[in-house]
């Protein structure tokens, strides 16, 4: 090949020559030299790379193909369970055995080539000693050595690249399998795996398995390399080799307990990491309630405690690894010293050829010595990850045994019947199919139900009676103990807690269906969304934040209802869809949507609004998990007490409303405003189509800035300087040892014992530098890990709600999980190795300068060439590394959304669509990761080519120097062989470090986000008794959610007197929740003030404000733990106080019936309790807290009228002297308030006593009451 052809292979100037198809479309020469990457690198050198610039993966590397192969090889959950120990790892080995064999073959070639070095060194030194006899022998040896090293280079680079490719395949397979499992996992099993743990499976465990593939051949390759080195020693040192074998044997036995402890530490580290991530995910998902309750400090302490446990085990892992390094290093020094001593004692001739062959053979043991601890760490991590994944894959799934669902009628089933539950059927959430005899609490029992096509069926009952469980039984989500469930037709499901995806409103409604304008418009009208879409700047193309954070509760419910209606299913299961909307909207939804748009459909409607029951065909009344009554509305009123009790409670609330509205009393106090025209401005929180901010990504070469950040955050400059100083001493000791041997063998009469003992002293002094450095580096790493994580958490806990509204949880969790894991482990480990090789290279240069100083005239220009190549590589590589860091977050975001919406996805039979989306994200991540690592190999291959040229020049120079002694020739060539090793490892570990340091850069981004006002303002703290009266004054209050957005609340002015009960009403999106947010300063005023007992709330600290206010939020939030920890997270109250609160909020009877009572478990987000029960627990919290100001934000929306009436009475009694601000759609909830505040489009419409407003038929409140009464009294 001529020079121009070689240049085209190494750095192709024309991107078109190699094509743009990536690895699969490259020719043999392009693959051999990795020049298929040239087009991408040239593109990156001309402009910033984007994700679309990265070539797509070949079919065999794509996640969908890999998952299919994994399943076929026994990698799906069912086969894992059936196969016992035939676990996911075995399935992966089966899938990729060819690539594993190929990489093993490359590793073998590379190992043999490395092991040939001492032999060539022996031949070269011998040829120098005998150059007078045959001068050409030295040149032939050098040429052979260069050829062998060239083979080693190509084999090593392709071994590394193909190992990374294998890792990509393994990681993609596992990620796809985990996501597939998320779509199948049962509700019971889901409680055993928190959202944070599932994030860890995808963000940590799958990546650990991917990394393990790079190390998979290192274990046996290191052993083979050691064995060959021993054989060389046997040939040269003869019986003296026994000393080496003795040391290796002792080292092996010493290493066994260290390895065991390392694996134990690694196991406990992953457990601790899981706990931290679970807690972190829980906090991020519930950050609003944590801020409202002023619990930030307590939850931060909880996470910090988890982090400290994690760091203790991280330290144990690092200490274990450091022990391994020290043991192997001492074994190397001891073995070499004892071998030299034994060689002398046995009377063998100590000459240059023997010494430097022994020296070179032992040098070949240095790589295993340095890497073996990392191999052990990686193997330990992989074993732990495999076990964790195994447990997850073997957990229960929603099986077809629970429900028979089909589009055709099941055998023996009437074609006119859509749903049939018979047997009678019994269900239990905690039933385990693997052990049917185990005791479990029945959730539904003795269920017999048949629903015919086109019927409209209502399901009603008190809180916790089993209404939602009945729908879950129809969906096959609750384990069936006895009986049979048959569903004939397609299903659409609306969950009680709205499930909204990140994306546009249109995407949420279409849900993968084709857009049909006419049908779409009808759905929008039927679900009362027209006016809402007009308020958004881009209508249905407006982006929704994660979990619909920028939507009101009513908007979220109507969007998911529209999703169901547009799906055009046969059967509709609606779980209390009207609870979050006002009376008029509820009536519209019922008549226009349920009764009109779905008139030919089968509808099962769970509802507390008993006024709708007369219009439905069948009413199912639930009590205690059984069907207490079943029949038409008229029949049930005459035959049973349960429905009558619910209806009477409804009539009582209506009577109260009527008596209140007919009252003439009341003094006309307050204000009444005429609302401004609101057509120009939206009062909803979302004012822009782009709510979710694009993930921040740095551009260009940041140079040393991330490294400076690493040191500055940890304040580790002194430790880092001492770390470098110890490495200098270590390298100086190594160089001194080599030169000592070289100059001693130059003497005419070699004093063997003197040489051996002298080298032994140097070796052990050098080991002291390593020992100190290991402990210094450990201290630096732990300090950095602690400081960086502490800074991240402090920043996140102080971040305003606007940050969480616009930042997907997955992005934050990626930084707290995979990025932090990289900082804890990879930056620490790679940093230790990189520093070693950075200082090794100058040491090599010193020896070469001493032996053959003219060679430096070639070394310096070649270093310049290497720097130019690295600069060319770095412009593209850094962008790819940043892109790769950003592609993890979307995978975790989708996984988190899928975990929360798995029931809805399964009900709509959308598993394949979501699986396909997951495959696309995994493929994108895999492609960028593969090309990033291929670029590293591209660089190292070219650096190695430069190193080979240096080796050739240096070898020829040694041959041409007639004055060179065999001793100097030996040490010169020995260090000449280290040129390539030093250059390659320095480049390789630098690339690794550059990739890992991006995690520091990404975490640093979230340490610099805006912060909330201070929690405490020391010079302006309110009195301890504040607020003593609870008077709230709004003075021209103006609220906007971002400076560039229109006002949401416009000039609200009113005075809420202390001790009064204030009702806040208005249609959906009128600004009610925004007003509540302003009271708690989740958003600060853009103008005006809020005074509580005369104190401007913006002048005091957030903790001082929020801790003195009480709230029951619209969306009830529980945390994983127990009933006690949920009611009293701060541990302030006695059990007696807690039981008293439970009694008042109607939950004491339920808790008393449970075995563990107050210690009964609460799963993630309270998933094992109904929405109504969760709301009651939230009421229990405020009953314990007893603040002078209490805010109820749709606090009873998810409970029946009877329970609502009881709770309203409890609130009136318990908070009789408090200011109670109630936001409600149920008019009876606010009808007996002292004052009613009506909002319309962000403007205060009126603020008067309700009896005054009811006298004025034109008032907004009177109209709402009239609408409510008209709907509630309909057919009564």
Steps between C-alpha positions, in 0.01 A plus 500: 500500500646838408507796737196668346292185538610467861404861568154443350454204732611688809343841441275508196462853371185416304208388715322356197767240437411295803130556452253610764356161581713439807666177605271253321556660158878539531749295302772277642776761493271767649407263781860395555621858538170633646499761225126447457475761778680765292183661352352547847822641647543740208141616546566554869811703424296736280197553727335383821366148469133427558339167580368475143859506368585167662452206260225255586577157638500192283209259537698258718584774750147637536309450823191342343706230326710446811194462726346251262820296500522525879149360529580219260807410708308484825534858613135583560360485848301180454797302375725643769258373762462162331873465453598561862863602484484555124494867568516812290878483488494151348244619245728791407794262458292285268388797294847643444720192513646566154603855581629382838710233326631752246598751769661215693706409194613861465586509872708184453696650210557819695615309811744282301640809329555674834663189643746486211663825618743344752611244244584768245673700773717199589586448133580869452729530805671178397546639146655820641743291705591304185474774240855434389395155380179596317418876486170450315337286769402804706321663206307178427395472864373860497305444178345185643416682823330785311300249292384320813407829668306608190304176521444564870374850425243392243385204711472713814308781332249266338470297818417819687258626233322170458480465879331839516270389221424188701431725799261711294313186397483369857393835642235554233369147554470550875347849468243369254426200723458724806262728312308200372472380858372843611211456257418159647580521871208447734378760743614293798846448353514869415481579872822301549687705240480876545527744214851590617604133499368448149691809391805341659445176305506691173738781590757307705470122479463477123796736458709294742430189294593692187828608659568146618513378140810715450667320790362152431821367342735689726486241776630207300721726282672630815545145626642391163730800491626411849550135406702586188708744703568218750600266216744761372636531851536123524698504176728786611505482880462121526459386864493862619149511358383301801528822700260663256255211520511505880416871506218454247355216706506706819349792310217279375403388852528854637277625219216253568361670816558843344293395198223361719483819703504702181201311361313537829572872502386527139174321580427727794598803293236418240240446771587836657496665158155354430367640824640844428363506146160381619488779758626754247240399241228518765608850601515620140156358424353661813704818511194725497346356816842498669536871432143574605556322831849651552650152526806570283751482784364174638490326163846628417628353828336172407669493160829614653481207742447263208794663324726457803420129509575482131830685545602264780466208263661700219796550730505126573507426126783748440695372801460144376618601157795691649594196706501291182722751321740512794512123536573447134752782490685360802485155347661641186776675693554203733497244220749697289731560796485140622555369148815713459625395845429133430661532157818625665492247784459212256820607330360599163686762298341842544528670160311770312299258287381306804426802716300694242316197373393434859424872536292499178317182597407655832401818316244283321352422839446871574188531287333205676616648830340837418187364336416195710343707779284679244405163350397378844299817562327478162427129541356567847282778361383279215412213735299731724322656201417159355348386831293818527378473143426132553272578793323766294453278195367213711238713675128465434334624184143582409402165355225392270378271778325795668287618212404362160502799265427480130332666209299186436259347744646247742374143493169459675446875524193676365603720205291783642699493825809723513622427854432198715641430845367178650596208712441682733833673458741599775800731462786617722775750431752307708412152368804301385435248222823318584368422851118490480469371855659812650273730699391821331241766558221479243440823311188380318290197589190319373484708184241406237446762232389497139497814285335496158603689191399866502409507869597793717599372844574711806719375785464690826578454865689646790875560511694172490196288407674345196375711209840549333592139579195383306624686191846355552347153514342564158841611371679196643714716726400341831594135566201263481462233767180335379244547227529623144515838326415539133517821302372501144629800302760774502539707816569867574583595856499830691688471828396675819838674525553655158792358302642758259807460280760764425426633154226700334131492587431352158750219557330415829157485340595312184710251698650353187183507294477667158372857499146526358392865519126444521518235770764696688287815506198307628708355782631845596143634521369198689775528760451875546853585389422763236531799729816364663671453164406855401680623811824328402718695256546202267180321582534124511864527387589654835747288689399340827757475775589178674194351673299793365645731761392807304136389479222521752356178642186540290696556180704186559188292556331632188809440286523137607123467452545637147776244445259224591213632286722552194624143533152384389501185715214261570520530878573807711613469860485846660635535855343811655580735209276785626658552844738776390255713298225745588131414488432645157801329347406172670149525356639575155736204517226267619238599245715587198773242550365201691138507389537644148847431356511158666133419458571178309788398726515300817595734784589415860512825697635525854356816651407675823250725318180311580294753304613327179381156612138526381617544139703178502378150423656316792630610839757291687535590867824386661559450872793320667627354175171337403212596274242601756231602249455454127214622282334812367496821701127477579523134603789555736341795674209276592696187593811600689650736752848550356400705196231674701765608751715649222200677343380635834844646567475666159152636579623636832771701332248630248262597779776693669574677177132583451453629851810712465393643166153590631641683805449874492747581775848621443670827486622619160870517559779426262569596145352440158692561182425492134743264334722640232490351156712192522511391140850633452663333792497152642461452868636153488850426612612388158557798277747359258522193283847422627461447872765230542838662453744333263774323688803721538812390314838667497675557169863495402806411698462600864863410558583452865186668635313179598813376678532833680134472600564152637779633720340831594168346605680250720770746611746227419790700354740407781413132483532506122841664522615239751358228273716629212804528726471137606468391136817697417678311779361172369621563144835626627541175692418292192746693283768476769451126520539456125808719475649333808488165325635648175802663654579210735522249216741733316764437766765237418442287806132501588435474872181293483381535861571873496293542182213288632483655846537850361208448262292349783547810716406727208188288426369513856566873540309547175214291642468743790425780252225283349352419841480865598359593160223241525377647829533859377307423182235318702458804726475730197243280326276463802518870577408586142211251495360634824539867402362467147193307610440732791521798267256339257245416768529839666438667165203277417332547839537878464378506138167673429197305380543651154820297461319173574210601275733542203753223575400135452570286803704261287758769430550564869506129583760438229731741677420352840542141379728423205691831504557479875600135472758599241638767734509257792665210318622575150651846547674370810633185335589645161653807662734278702614311190527809279726684746726194508541489121533876463806486724626171360562656159747768626675221688537305178630811325763554772636148457502529120679834526765347724550198272468663156451876521488564119173304491329798666529687167259244358284470810413870521371535138307174538338630817393807302337271239322309777371825652363610161323168455355526852384857434324382182338216693405710802279750314260224400549268795399753763176573320427128471574449869257779593236364265549158652452643848170657386352191333453316830246746642225440239523125564457552872221757446305259284559220751374715786188600306439140404528381860231751601277431200550127449136420580375751242748379239395139549131589497535680165718215365774746423790291629645454153491873426677588823743216449583639157559848644729352761690312229555825309643675806722205591628476142581869497691470826680186380604657170654807661671288766644261240630776277647684800702193597589422139647850478718422802636192323550708183721737700696231683570306180662808350690577821628144498612542139704800610637302792608218267689749288676622815581142600643429157712817504618434853584136429698592190678773698604250767640274230693783340667619825829304522578626850178367649546230764262202525375634837396838359365330188288277719356777715463718187296245306303401811391860539467534122233230519329710766470796259205339330353381827527845656368686195215259445388472858537872554280568195254224587453598863491868409215426261327303771551784745375755247187290461447464874577861592195599294299370796662761723416763240136383489461491878659845522226633269239414763710649777470842333122516452292789645404465864191582700502785750666400829326255731564727797568874507680537831444873539130475419353192662131506592395456864470140620125549545458630143247486351283550804185617317545366147398817315603486132508821293560510124604839369492531120652151468645423158650162411684377194693176473789638301610855424427457129144371555169685547346544843307208643346688794427865426456745783338286772408717801298375796520436874436157654425559866664276757301203626262510202428224251565618144377313194686550172302408190529542128503296186789276405807708417370818667807532724390333825806277537725790402358704787585216739852478354542871564403464868773237542744693277545218253500797268580852617285799403589696189322788669303572814529337842350232723477578870431242770427663835662816367828337391597506135564133427772594250701661778542182706667167429320226312534252786360748748203553269418150383555330836230724649240418234309177443379355170324198358607506133292416196712194428551301823859389550627213712855375540638150516518394861232448762176667598677655798783652293251636247282670758795621707811521278684711759425267792345775714183329621408207723309193385203625698497823301525306174212267590289799594568660162418171322174476691400848389588440135299173492802267452543357849272200442688400185840532669389308811403205278854473365759277667770765530263791559704823505800310362302370203685560177442775250644429157645752254269801466243317717421262216352240738233745620211648305503866397228576754695332780813692405298821523383401846857439614588851382214630713649308792827690454340841536297383797829420670670822390217735606598827335311830522468510121376192315464467124286226345570467128227266371575298813187282483470457124572126515259405779128442510246757618435324830866491597541856370222622727659331803840646419361849448345474844835386646678792334240746630540367853878453507583825321217712638731788588727465198494659159396227258537569128310238301535450125221271383278409210235354728275790593388344834865504606512880480135596539528541877823701484505847651622652172524383141766622259415446134774508239455532128792505256745608769288791620312535831139492388343530846578455870185498713318280751331215310152602611556846351630360173208256478256792524653642182408257223751671269795425727752243388452294814121498463540371146735223619251404773213503253694276263597268784143484633356445154733208435472348848122531518459354151268196521497511880 
